Structure formats: C-alpha cells, structure tokens
Amino acid sequence: MVGILESGERIDLTGEAEVDTTGAPVERGDDGYFTPTGAGSGALTVEAAGLTATVPVTVQATGTTNSAQLGRCGQGAHGRRRHDRPWLL
C-alpha cells in the first residue's frame, strides 16, 4: 500500500494497512497473498493512515493457477502474479 503526501512523496503503508475481506470471494494468507474462496464478486476494504478505500474484486474460475498480492512498486496497489495459486481478476 502506498500513501501520497501533499508534497507528492510516496510512502509505504503496507505494514500498517488493514484489509477486510468480508464479502469478497477471497481470503488473505499469512504470506500476504489473496487466495480465491470461490467464483464471485465483492470488495476488499483497505484502511491505512486514517483513510479507507474500497477495491472491487472479481474471481472467475478459469482453470489457470496464479494469485495476487497488493504490491509496493511506488505506483499504488496492484496485482503481482505467482504461478501456484488461482489468479484474481
């Protein structure tokens, strides 16, 4: 999770971010990766630095295996692929 200060500086909020998966077809593992619990749509609610964001999530059964993790590339939250778990669209 990346926060953007008024100065434009980007800061890493990953360590303090709370992610609520209630209602989303995923669960978050201890490794930080999100694993689908079944096909469907929902949303993740992310809270960090006193702000809250809602991230829509859709899981489709495609027969492929990958997964997603919210990344820290400095561009904001995005999916990072791994090839041993189902992929989140």
C-alpha positions in Angstrom: 0.0 0.0 0.0 1.4 3.4 -1.0 0.4 6.7 0.5 0.9 10.0 -1.3 1.8 13.0 0.9 0.7 16.6 0.0 4.3 17.1 -1.2 3.9 14.3 -3.7 6.2 12.0 -1.8 5.1 8.3 -1.8 5.4 6.4 1.5 5.0 2.6 2.1 1.9 1.9 4.3 1.9 -1.8 3.8 2.9 -2.6 7.3 0.1 -0.6 8.9 -2.7 -1.3 6.3 -5.7 -3.4 7.5 -7.6 -5.3 4.8 -11.1 -6.5 5.4 -12.1 -9.4 3.0 -15.7 -9.7 4.4 -18.0 -10.2 1.5 -15.2 -10.7 -1.0 -14.6 -14.1 -2.6 -11.0 -14.2 -1.2 -9.0 -14.8 2.0 -5.7 -13.3 2.9 -3.0 -15.7 3.9 -0.2 -15.1 6.4 2.1 -14.6 3.4 0.1 -11.6 2.3 -1.3 -13.3 -0.8 -5.1 -13.3 -1.5 -6.5 -16.7 -2.4 -9.9 -17.1 -4.0 -12.5 -19.0 -1.9 -14.8 -19.4 -5.0 -16.1 -17.6 -8.0 -17.9 -14.3 -7.5 -17.6 -10.6 -6.9 -17.2 -8.4 -3.9 -14.8 -5.9 -2.5 -11.8 -5.5 -0.2 -11.8 -2.6 2.3 -8.4 -1.2 3.0 -7.7 1.1 5.8 -4.3 2.9 6.4 -3.2 6.2 7.8 -6.8 7.0 8.8 -8.1 6.7 5.2 -10.3 3.9 3.8 -10.5 2.6 0.2 -12.7 0.0 -1.4 -11.2 -2.2 -4.0 -13.6 -4.3 -6.2 -12.7 -7.9 -6.6 -14.0 -10.5 -9.2 -12.9 -14.1 -9.2 -13.6 -16.3 -12.2 -13.0 -20.0 -12.5 -10.6 -20.1 -15.4 -8.8 -23.3 -14.8 -5.5 -21.4 -14.5 -3.4 -21.1 -11.4 -1.9 -17.9 -10.2 -2.6 -15.4 -7.3 -2.4 -11.8 -6.4 -0.8 -9.7 -3.8 -1.1 -6.0 -3.3 2.2 -4.7 -4.4 4.7 -1.9 -3.4 6.1 -0.7 -6.6 5.5 3.0 -5.9 2.6 3.1 -8.3 0.0 2.2 -5.8 -1.7 -1.1 -5.1 -1.7 -3.6 -7.9 -1.7 -7.3 -8.5 1.6 -9.3 -8.6 1.3 -12.8 -10.1 2.6 -16.1 -8.7 2.0 -19.3 -10.6 1.0 -21.7 -7.9 -2.5 -20.3 -6.9 -5.6 -19.0 -8.7 -5.5 -15.5 -10.2 -7.7 -12.7 -9.1 -9.1 -10.5 -11.9 
